[in-house]
Amino acid sequence: MPFTLWPFQQDAVATLNQYDRLFALKARQLGITWLILAHLLYLGAFWGNRLFLIASQSGSDAIDALHRLRVMYNSLDEQPVAMVKDNTEEIAFANGSRFESMKATKRAGRSKAAFAGFADEIAFWDWPEEQLNALDSACQSLYAVTTGNGPGDLAHTIWEQAERGEGRWKTLFIPWHAHPGRDADWHRLNVDEAPEPRLARREHAAMPEDAFAAPGGIFFERFNSDVNVDDVDVEPSWPTYRGVDFGWHHAACLWAQVSPTGQPFIVDELLPEHLTTDQFAAAILAREKGWNLWRPPVATYCDPAGKQMNVQTAQTEFEVFRRVGLNPRGKAVGRRDGAVLIMNHLAEPQIPLVVARRCHGLRDALAQSKPNKARPDCYDFEHPIFAHPLDTLKYLLANLPRSGGSGSAIATGRPGKRRRTVY
């Protein structure tokens, strides 16, 4: 039984060799479980006296993991080592290496010292924090793999921390279209025309935010990462605009550019914590320093509340920005009007709003923000994290020009993904 690797699997093997803590977020049915088990089989067959722990969400999955190892071992033209033990819980080789497979429990892996571990579908474990902590302490190397199960769980927390460069985990995302047999028609039949497209989009994610989207109750239902997210860089010749939401605990700055056709692009974000207004202004200017813009940003569209006097500094936030040349402007935008404005830009059929892939905070806010409980016609403007980039986007879109030159927006890119590049 041959195991011919697809291109993305070949890349994934290199990643497995590179890190001792790898979190792989994936769409379904991409062969990643098989790939990691094959990697562990290699590490155990050619080196002796190594223990490998495999933890799965159920007992049947644990049995199936050993079955897969058994299939791959028996498919080798020549076995590099003899198998001396084979049952539903353990496989052992003559060189002293062995594989123990178990259902993930709160004590799974305790009192063990493993060379490597495999945590399969951790987003669906019963007690993920305790279970993963036990396994993490037992393993020199640990590979965690899962499809998404919505926002706010352990898998989502690990992913966000790793994306920010915090902790030991490194991330790997594998989208639905990595499979060489999937194209736009496959996506239409299995996702767009599924009984529950939102759930299907989470199972067959194109972007990490799809995998972590809640099953229902999301405000920006029209946000589609296939359309509204892309690899966007700053274009030095295009007009640039800033949007700002002030705050000590959580502030936000977004940079927007408008193409010659009038298509808006959010090209970067800055979401600092615990900065004074002077420090925030300095951070904004520092971020722009390497962009080589032909012209400085047109203006900074700010929360109008920044015009009020700060009793501690005896000056307004607008005055601080104006003093360093940030050209602040403030125009009141109603909550419902702002929500409708964002929604309409996301769903614009020809030139929709496009957010740079690196803008993780704004992407998460658009993908996960829920309606406000008291005002269901608005996004949750009381959310401690998401409200700030969304409010900033509201200030930007209320001021951006929408007319341009004679260029045209065309769809390019891989099948099934509507990437919009403006010429």
matplotlib code that plots the C-alpha trace (Angstrom):
import matplotlib.pyplot as plt

x = [0.0, 2.0, 1.9, 2.7, 3.0, 1.2, 3.3, 1.8, 2.5, 6.2, 6.4, 4.7, 7.3, 10.0, 8.0, 7.7, 11.5, 12.0, 10.0, 9.4, 6.0, 3.8, 0.1, -1.4, -4.8, -6.4, -9.4, -10.9, -9.6, -6.2, -4.1, -2.3, -3.0, -1.6, 1.4, 2.3, 1.8, 4.2, 6.7, 6.5, 6.8, 10.0, 11.4, 10.6, 11.7, 15.2, 16.1, 15.6, 14.3, 11.9, 8.4, 5.7, 2.4, -0.7, -3.8, -7.1, -10.6, -12.1, -11.1, -12.1, -9.9, -7.0, -7.4, -7.6, -4.3, -2.5, -4.3, -2.9, 0.6, 0.2, -1.0, 2.0, 4.5, 3.1, 3.2, 6.9, 8.9, 11.3, 10.6, 13.7, 12.9, 10.8, 7.5, 7.4, 4.2, 0.9, -2.4, -5.2, -3.1, 0.5, 2.9, 6.5, 9.6, 12.6, 14.8, 13.0, 10.8, 7.1, 3.9, 1.1, -2.2, -4.9, -8.1, -7.1, -7.8, -6.8, -3.9, -2.9, 0.9, 1.6, 4.5, 5.8, 8.9, 8.2, 10.4, 7.4, 3.6, 0.7, -2.4, -5.1, -8.2, -7.5, -10.4, -12.8, -11.3, -13.4, -10.9, -8.4, -6.5, -5.8, -5.3, -2.9, -0.9, -0.3, 0.8, 2.9, 4.9, 5.5, 6.8, 10.1, 8.3, 4.6, 2.5, -1.1, -3.5, -7.2, -10.0, -11.6, -14.4, -15.2, -13.8, -12.5, -11.4, -7.9, -7.1, -8.0, -6.0, -2.9, -3.2, -3.5, -0.6, 1.6, 0.7, 1.8, 5.1, 4.3, 5.2, 6.7, 4.1, 4.7, 1.7, 0.9, -2.4, -3.6, -6.6, -9.2, -7.7, -4.3, -5.8, -4.9, -8.3, -10.3, -11.4, -14.1, -16.7, -15.8, -16.1, -19.5, -20.9, -19.4, -19.5, -21.5, -24.5, -24.2, -27.3, -25.3, -22.7, -21.2, -20.5, -19.2, -16.9, -15.5, -14.9, -13.3, -11.6, -9.8, -8.4, -7.7, -10.6, -13.0, -11.9, -12.5, -15.8, -18.7, -21.5, -24.0, -24.9, -22.0, -22.8, -20.8, -22.4, -21.2, -17.5, -16.0, -12.2, -12.1, -13.2, -12.3, -8.8, -5.7, -1.9, -1.9, 1.2, 1.5, 1.5, 3.7, 1.9, -1.7, -3.3, -3.1, -5.4, -5.2, -8.1, -7.7, -9.6, -8.0, -7.7, -5.3, -6.0, -6.6, -6.0, -6.3, -4.8, -5.7, -4.1, -6.3, -5.3, -7.6, -6.9, -7.4, -10.8, -11.9, -11.4, -10.5, -7.7, -6.8, -3.0, -1.8, -2.9, -1.5, -3.3, -1.2, -2.0, -1.2, 0.4, 0.0, -1.3, 2.3, 3.6, 0.8, 1.5, 5.2, 4.4, 2.2, 4.9, 7.5, 5.3, 5.1, 8.8, 9.8, 6.9, 8.5, 5.2, 5.1, 2.9, 2.3, -1.1, -3.9, -5.4, -6.0, -9.8, -10.2, -12.8, -14.4, -14.2, -10.5, -11.4, -12.2, -9.7, -7.7, -7.9, -4.5, -2.5, -4.6, -4.7, -6.8, -5.7, -6.3, -3.8, -1.1, -1.7, -1.7, 1.6, 3.4, 1.8, -0.8, -3.5, -6.4, -10.0, -13.1, -16.6, -19.3, -20.6, -23.6, -23.3, -25.9, -24.7, -21.2, -22.3, -24.2, -21.2, -18.9, -21.3, -21.9, -18.2, -17.7, -20.5, -19.7, -19.9, -17.2, -14.7, -15.2, -13.2, -10.0, -8.1, -4.4, -3.8, -1.4, -4.2, -5.0, -6.9, -9.3, -9.8, -10.8, -13.1, -14.9, -15.1, -16.2, -17.9, -21.5, -24.5, -24.8, -27.3, -29.2, -28.8, -28.9, -28.7, -25.1, -22.0, -20.9, -19.5, -18.9, -16.5, -13.2, -11.0, -13.1, -14.8, -11.6, -10.6, -14.2, -14.8, -11.6, -12.7, -16.0, -14.2, -12.1, -14.9, -17.0, -14.3, -12.6, -13.2, -15.0, -14.3, -11.1, -9.5, -10.1, -8.6, -10.7, -10.8, -10.3, -10.4, -7.2, -5.6, -6.1, -9.4, -12.0, -10.5, -11.6, -8.5, -8.9, -6.0, -6.5, -4.6]
y = [0.0, 3.0, 6.3, 8.9, 12.3, 15.3, 18.5, 20.1, 16.8, 17.0, 20.5, 19.3, 16.6, 19.2, 21.2, 18.1, 17.8, 21.4, 22.0, 20.1, 21.7, 21.9, 22.8, 21.9, 23.4, 21.8, 21.2, 17.7, 14.7, 15.9, 12.9, 14.7, 12.1, 9.4, 11.7, 12.2, 8.6, 7.7, 10.2, 8.5, 5.1, 6.2, 7.6, 4.4, 1.9, 3.2, 4.2, 2.1, 2.5, 5.3, 5.6, 7.3, 8.3, 8.7, 10.4, 10.4, 11.8, 8.3, 4.7, 3.7, 6.4, 5.2, 1.7, 3.0, 4.9, 1.7, 0.1, 2.8, 2.2, -1.5, -0.9, 1.2, -1.1, -4.1, -2.1, -1.7, -3.8, -4.6, -4.1, -2.4, -4.0, -6.9, -6.3, -8.2, -7.0, -6.0, -5.5, -2.9, -0.7, -1.1, -2.0, -2.8, -3.4, -5.6, -2.5, -1.4, 1.3, 1.1, 3.0, 3.4, 4.6, 5.7, 7.8, 11.3, 11.4, 13.9, 11.6, 10.5, 10.4, 11.0, 9.0, 8.5, 9.9, 9.8, 10.7, 12.1, 12.4, 12.9, 14.8, 14.1, 16.4, 18.3, 20.7, 17.8, 16.4, 16.3, 18.1, 19.6, 21.8, 19.0, 16.4, 18.4, 19.6, 16.0, 15.0, 18.1, 17.3, 13.8, 14.3, 15.7, 16.5, 16.9, 17.3, 18.5, 18.3, 19.4, 20.8, 23.9, 23.7, 27.4, 30.4, 30.6, 27.1, 25.8, 25.1, 28.7, 30.1, 28.1, 29.2, 32.9, 32.8, 31.0, 33.5, 36.3, 34.5, 33.6, 30.2, 27.1, 26.1, 26.7, 26.7, 25.1, 25.7, 23.4, 24.7, 22.6, 23.4, 21.9, 18.6, 18.2, 16.7, 19.7, 22.6, 25.2, 22.7, 20.5, 23.6, 24.5, 21.0, 20.4, 23.9, 26.5, 24.1, 22.2, 22.2, 24.4, 26.4, 28.0, 24.7, 23.2, 26.2, 25.5, 21.9, 22.8, 26.0, 28.2, 30.4, 29.9, 32.3, 29.9, 27.0, 29.0, 30.6, 30.0, 27.7, 30.5, 34.0, 35.7, 39.3, 39.7, 36.8, 38.2, 38.1, 35.4, 34.8, 33.6, 37.0, 39.4, 38.2, 38.1, 38.5, 42.3, 44.5, 48.3, 49.9, 53.0, 54.9, 54.5, 57.0, 55.8, 56.6, 55.8, 54.9, 55.1, 54.1, 55.5, 53.5, 52.8, 49.1, 48.3, 50.8, 50.2, 51.7, 50.4, 51.5, 51.6, 52.1, 52.8, 51.4, 53.4, 51.7, 52.7, 49.3, 49.6, 47.5, 47.2, 46.8, 46.7, 46.9, 48.0, 46.8, 47.8, 47.6, 49.9, 52.7, 56.4, 58.5, 59.8, 56.3, 55.2, 58.0, 57.1, 53.5, 54.5, 56.6, 53.8, 51.3, 53.5, 54.3, 51.5, 51.7, 54.3, 55.9, 58.4, 60.7, 60.6, 59.3, 61.7, 61.8, 59.9, 59.3, 59.0, 58.3, 61.8, 61.1, 61.9, 65.6, 65.6, 67.0, 64.4, 65.5, 63.9, 65.5, 68.6, 68.1, 66.1, 63.0, 65.0, 67.6, 64.9, 63.5, 66.9, 67.9, 65.0, 65.5, 62.7, 65.1, 63.7, 64.1, 63.0, 62.4, 60.8, 57.5, 55.9, 52.3, 50.9, 53.0, 51.8, 48.2, 48.5, 50.3, 47.5, 44.8, 46.6, 46.9, 43.2, 42.2, 44.7, 42.4, 44.0, 45.7, 44.2, 45.2, 43.2, 42.7, 41.8, 38.3, 39.6, 41.6, 38.8, 41.0, 42.5, 39.2, 37.5, 40.4, 40.1, 36.3, 35.9, 39.1, 38.4, 40.8, 43.0, 41.6, 44.8, 46.0, 42.9, 45.2, 46.1, 44.1, 43.7, 47.1, 46.2, 43.3, 44.1, 43.0, 42.9, 46.3, 48.3, 47.2, 47.1, 50.7, 51.8, 50.2, 52.0, 55.4, 54.5, 53.4, 56.4, 58.6, 56.7, 57.8, 55.3, 56.6, 56.2, 55.9, 53.6, 50.4, 47.3, 44.6, 41.1, 37.8, 35.8, 33.0, 29.4, 27.6, 28.2, 31.3, 34.7, 36.7, 40.3, 42.2, 45.7, 47.1]
z = [0.0, -1.2, 0.8, -1.9, -0.3, -1.7, -1.9, 1.3, 3.2, 2.1, 3.5, 6.7, 7.3, 7.2, 9.8, 12.0, 12.1, 12.9, 16.1, 19.3, 19.9, 16.8, 16.6, 13.3, 12.5, 9.5, 7.4, 7.4, 5.6, 4.5, 5.7, 8.5, 11.1, 8.8, 8.2, 11.8, 12.6, 9.7, 11.2, 14.6, 13.0, 11.3, 14.6, 16.4, 13.8, 13.1, 16.7, 19.7, 23.3, 22.5, 23.9, 21.8, 23.4, 21.2, 22.8, 21.0, 21.8, 22.2, 22.8, 19.3, 17.9, 20.1, 18.7, 15.2, 15.6, 16.3, 13.4, 11.1, 12.4, 11.8, 8.2, 7.4, 9.1, 7.1, 3.9, 4.0, 1.5, 4.3, 8.0, 9.5, 12.9, 14.1, 15.9, 19.2, 20.7, 19.1, 20.9, 21.1, 23.5, 22.5, 19.7, 20.6, 18.4, 19.1, 19.4, 22.5, 21.0, 21.7, 20.9, 23.5, 22.4, 24.8, 25.1, 26.4, 30.2, 32.9, 33.8, 30.3, 30.1, 33.8, 35.2, 31.6, 29.9, 26.1, 23.2, 21.3, 21.7, 19.4, 20.6, 18.0, 17.7, 20.9, 20.3, 21.0, 24.1, 27.3, 29.6, 27.2, 29.6, 32.1, 29.4, 27.3, 30.3, 31.4, 28.0, 27.5, 30.7, 29.6, 26.0, 24.7, 21.4, 21.0, 17.9, 18.4, 15.5, 15.3, 13.2, 14.8, 17.3, 17.6, 19.4, 23.0, 23.7, 24.5, 20.8, 19.9, 22.8, 21.9, 18.3, 19.1, 21.6, 19.1, 16.4, 18.7, 19.2, 22.8, 24.4, 22.9, 20.3, 16.5, 14.2, 10.9, 9.0, 6.2, 4.3, 2.4, -1.0, -0.1, -1.2, -4.9, -5.7, -4.4, -6.6, -6.8, -7.8, -4.8, -2.5, -4.0, -3.4, 0.0, 1.6, -0.3, -0.9, 2.4, 4.7, 7.2, 5.2, 8.3, 9.9, 6.7, 6.3, 9.7, 8.9, 5.6, 6.6, 4.1, 6.8, 10.6, 11.4, 9.6, 11.8, 15.0, 13.9, 16.2, 14.9, 15.0, 16.3, 14.5, 13.6, 10.4, 8.5, 5.2, 6.2, 3.9, 4.2, 0.6, -0.5, 2.3, 3.2, 1.1, 1.1, 0.9, 1.1, 1.4, -2.0, -1.7, -4.5, -3.2, -0.8, 2.8, 5.7, 9.4, 11.7, 15.5, 18.6, 21.7, 24.9, 27.7, 28.1, 24.5, 21.6, 17.9, 14.7, 11.3, 8.0, 4.9, 1.3, -1.6, -5.1, -8.3, -8.6, -5.2, -3.6, 0.1, 1.6, 5.3, 4.9, 8.6, 12.2, 15.5, 18.7, 21.7, 25.3, 28.2, 26.2, 26.9, 24.0, 23.3, 23.2, 21.0, 18.5, 18.5, 17.8, 14.9, 13.3, 13.9, 12.1, 9.0, 8.9, 6.6, 4.1, 1.8, 1.0, -1.8, 0.3, 4.1, 5.2, 4.3, 7.8, 11.0, 11.5, 15.2, 17.8, 18.4, 22.2, 21.8, 21.6, 25.3, 27.8, 29.8, 33.4, 34.1, 31.2, 30.8, 27.0, 24.5, 22.6, 19.4, 20.6, 21.2, 17.7, 16.1, 17.8, 16.1, 12.7, 12.7, 11.5, 13.6, 12.4, 14.2, 12.8, 14.8, 13.4, 14.9, 16.1, 13.8, 10.9, 11.5, 11.6, 8.3, 6.7, 7.6, 6.4, 3.1, 2.4, 3.1, 0.8, -2.1, -5.2, -7.3, -5.0, -1.5, 1.5, 1.7, 4.9, 4.9, 6.2, 8.9, 10.5, 13.0, 15.4, 12.9, 11.2, 14.5, 15.3, 11.9, 12.1, 15.8, 17.0, 18.1, 18.1, 21.1, 23.6, 24.1, 20.5, 18.2, 15.1, 16.2, 16.7, 20.4, 20.9, 24.6, 23.8, 25.6, 22.6, 19.4, 19.8, 19.3, 15.8, 14.7, 15.9, 14.2, 11.0, 11.3, 11.6, 8.5, 6.2, 7.1, 5.6, 2.8, -0.8, -3.1, -6.5, -8.6, -12.0, -14.9, -13.5, -12.9, -10.3, -11.5, -9.8, -9.8, -7.8, -7.0, -7.8, -5.2, -3.8, -5.2, -4.8, -6.0, -7.4, -8.6, -11.6]

ax = plt.figure().add_subplot(projection="3d")
ax.plot(x, y, z, "-o")
ax.set_aspect("equal")
plt.show()
